[in-house]
Amino acid sequence: MSSSPLRVAALILSALLLLLASRALSQLPADADGAAILRALHDRDAGDRLRAEVRMTLTDGRGARRVRELELVMARFDGGLRTRMRFRHPADVAGTALLTIDHDEGEDEQWLHLPALGRTARIRGGGRARSFLGSDLSFADLSRREPGEWIAEVRDRDATVDGTPAWHLALRPRDAEVREATGYARAELWVAKESLLVLRSKGWMEGGHVKYVMAEDVAR
């Protein structure tokens, strides 16, 4: 992972949470607390199956950019959610795939397929805090986190992101186990009030590194 913060734009996977627009509008009251907002974000209805084309732009501290394109397929099953990310571009990562199985009960699973090596490996425990394919995201960022793992406070109820009304949340891990699993010391989220889409996130890693994520040009 680079020591310079990377800005990840036009991305539908956020640090901590999936950045998927909900089918239903938010029904949360104006005075909802941080825990209720985080729970609604986790529980929102994105349907039983979803497919998306994603363009991920990585910009380092010197302004140099790298673009990666991938396909994302999500499907619910009895007992959880299955998500597959498969890279299409550039050539050095094309065919690389990550399968994440989020179980409603029991330990979640992650499997990484590396076509260049002809092997598939399971990502376990502390390995999930590692950088994913040289991006500013970790394997832990690409799986659902339970809302109860975080202490969430509303920092600003009247925030806006590019004119969109949003809640500004401050999060911190509930215990040392969550900090170790995710690598985060604390984080902030800007959540759209109507769609419950995470418009922006900022995360402070245990080692002092800062991650920024923005969602742009999201179309349904």
Secondary structure, 3 states (H helix, E strand, C coil): CCCCCCEEECCCECCCCECCCCCCCCCCCCCCCHHHHHHHHHHCCCCCEEEEEEEEEEECCCCCEEEEEEEEEEEEECCEEEEEEEEEECCCCCCCEEEEEEECCCCCEEEEEECCCCEEEECCHHHHHCECCCCCCECHHHCCCCHHHEEEEEEEEEEEECCEEEEEEEEEECCHHHHHHHCEEEEEEEEECCCCCEEEEEEEECCCCEEEEECCCCCC
